Amino acid sequence: MNLRSHRIGRATGIWLLLLAITALTAWLGSAQTGRDDRAVGAAIVALAFVKIRFVILDFMEVRNAPLTMRLACEGWVLVVGATIVLIGLW
């Protein structure tokens, strides 16, 4: 029996991580615990941008792209994500 055949690939692992983050955001959005709605909303948006980063890097194959393209994509995720989260908290 080959143990290597039971390992999951990188894409499958990231897909499972994306599913877990989706479940977490669904739970955060539906949980009625008296938390600050702005903080919960900001957390959900931040998690969405974590997912966007994984999709860009791994499913759009930017992880192995030239450095300038990767930096541009990483910078876009960071700037736009942080801006939206800060506006939501403000």
N, C-alpha and C positions, 0 to 999 in steps of 0.2 A: 504494500500500500504506500503510495507516494504522498507524503505529508504536504509537499509543495502544492498539490492539486487542491488542497483545502484552504489555502490562503486566499483572501479576497484581494482584488486589485485595488489600486489607488482610486480609480474612478468610483468603484463600488463603495469603498470606505467613505469617500467624500459625499457620495449620494446618501449614504446612511446618516452621516453627520448632518446634512441638510434636512433630512427628514426629522431628526431629533430636534434641531433648532426650530423647525416649523411647529412641532408638537409643543415645544416650550413657549413659543410666542402665542399659540392658541390658548394654552393654559393661562399665561399671563393676562391675555386679553379677556378671558372669561372669569377669572377668579375674583370673587367678591370679598375682599379682605380688608376693605377700608384704606387701601394704600393711596398714595398721591397719584392721581391719574396722569399728571404730567410726567412723573418719573417712570411710570409704567409705559406710557407712550414712547418716551425717549429710549427706554430699554428695548422695546419692540423694534423701533426704527434702527437702533444700533445693531441689533441682531440681524435685521434685514440687510444691512450693509456688510456684515460678516459673510452672509450668504452670497451677496453680490460679488464680493471679492473672490470667494471660492469658485463661483461660476465663471468669472472672467479669467482667472488664472488657470483653472484646470479644464473646464469644458470648452472654453474659447481658445485654449492652448497658448495663452499669453505667458505662462510660466517659463516657456522655452523660447520666447520671442526675443528679439534684440532688446538690449538694456533700456534704450530710450522709450520703446513702446511699453515695456513693463513698468518703468517709472511713471510714465504718463497715466497709465491705468491705475496704478497704486495711488498716485497723487489725486486723481479724480475721485476715487472711492473715499480717501481720507478727507479731502476738502468738502465734498458735497455731503458726505455722511455726517461729519462733525458740524457743518453749518445747519443741517436740518435738525440734528439733535439739540444743538444750542438754541435754535429758534423755538423748538418745542418746549424747552425748559424755561424759556424767558417768559 
